[in-house]
Amino acid sequence: MTVFGVIAITFMMTMYALEPRGRGFIVGFAVGCALSSVYGFLSGAWPFGVAEAVWAGVALRRYVVTPPGRSRPDTSAGGSRT
């Protein structure tokens, strides 16, 4: 069980660090958060599981609003001008 947790959290943090390289890493981060959430619930640390589930949802939302070819959502008031 501990090995699963270490792998899940290492994967999650690696994807987070690589997010600026592309949109696909945002999905990777969401998957890592989901895996960490599963680990939290299985290990009995349900507050950690809940927090990671929320972060997985936040990451999925960020993926949806991020245009293809970018690593961050367009937050300007007028939208993208490119």
C-alpha positions as CSV (number, residue, x, y, z in Angstrom):
1,M,0.0,0.0,0.0
2,T,2.8,2.4,0.9
3,V,4.5,1.8,-2.5
4,F,1.2,2.6,-4.3
5,G,1.0,5.9,-2.3
6,V,4.6,6.9,-3.1
7,I,4.1,6.1,-6.8
8,A,0.8,8.0,-6.9
9,I,2.2,11.1,-5.2
10,T,5.5,11.1,-7.2
11,F,3.5,10.8,-10.4
12,M,1.2,13.7,-9.3
13,M,4.0,16.0,-8.4
14,T,5.9,15.2,-11.6
15,M,2.9,16.0,-13.8
16,Y,2.4,19.2,-11.8
17,A,6.0,20.2,-12.5
18,L,5.6,19.5,-16.2
19,E,2.3,21.3,-16.7
20,P,3.9,24.3,-18.4
21,R,5.0,21.9,-21.2
22,G,1.5,21.2,-22.4
23,R,-2.1,20.6,-21.8
24,G,-1.7,16.8,-21.6
25,F,0.2,17.2,-18.3
26,I,-2.8,18.8,-16.8
27,V,-4.7,15.6,-17.4
28,G,-1.8,13.7,-15.9
29,F,-1.9,15.9,-12.8
30,A,-5.7,15.2,-12.5
31,V,-5.0,11.4,-12.8
32,G,-2.3,11.7,-10.2
33,C,-4.6,13.6,-7.8
34,A,-7.3,10.9,-8.3
35,L,-4.7,8.1,-7.6
36,S,-3.6,10.0,-4.5
37,S,-7.3,10.3,-3.4
38,V,-7.8,6.6,-3.8
39,Y,-4.7,6.0,-1.7
40,G,-6.0,8.5,1.0
41,F,-9.3,6.7,1.3
42,L,-7.7,3.2,1.3
43,S,-5.2,4.1,3.9
44,G,-7.9,5.6,6.2
45,A,-6.8,9.2,5.7
46,W,-10.2,10.3,4.3
47,P,-9.6,14.1,4.7
48,F,-6.5,13.7,2.4
49,G,-8.7,11.6,0.0
50,V,-11.3,14.3,-0.1
51,A,-8.8,17.1,-0.7
52,E,-7.1,15.2,-3.5
53,A,-10.5,14.4,-5.1
54,V,-11.2,18.2,-5.1
55,W,-7.8,18.9,-6.7
56,A,-8.6,16.3,-9.4
57,G,-11.8,18.1,-10.2
58,V,-10.0,21.5,-10.3
59,A,-7.3,20.1,-12.6
60,L,-10.0,18.6,-14.9
61,R,-11.8,21.9,-15.1
62,R,-8.5,23.6,-15.9
63,Y,-7.9,21.1,-18.7
64,V,-11.4,21.8,-20.2
65,V,-10.9,25.6,-20.2
66,T,-7.4,25.5,-21.5
67,P,-7.3,25.8,-25.3
68,P,-5.3,23.2,-27.2
69,G,-1.7,24.1,-27.7
70,R,-1.5,26.0,-24.5
71,S,-0.6,25.0,-21.0
72,R,-2.7,27.6,-19.1
73,P,-6.2,28.9,-19.6
74,D,-6.7,32.2,-21.3
75,T,-7.6,34.6,-18.4
76,S,-7.6,37.8,-20.3
77,A,-10.9,39.8,-20.4
78,G,-11.2,39.8,-24.2
79,G,-10.1,36.2,-24.8
80,S,-7.3,35.1,-27.1
81,R,-6.2,37.4,-29.8
82,T,-3.9,35.0,-31.6
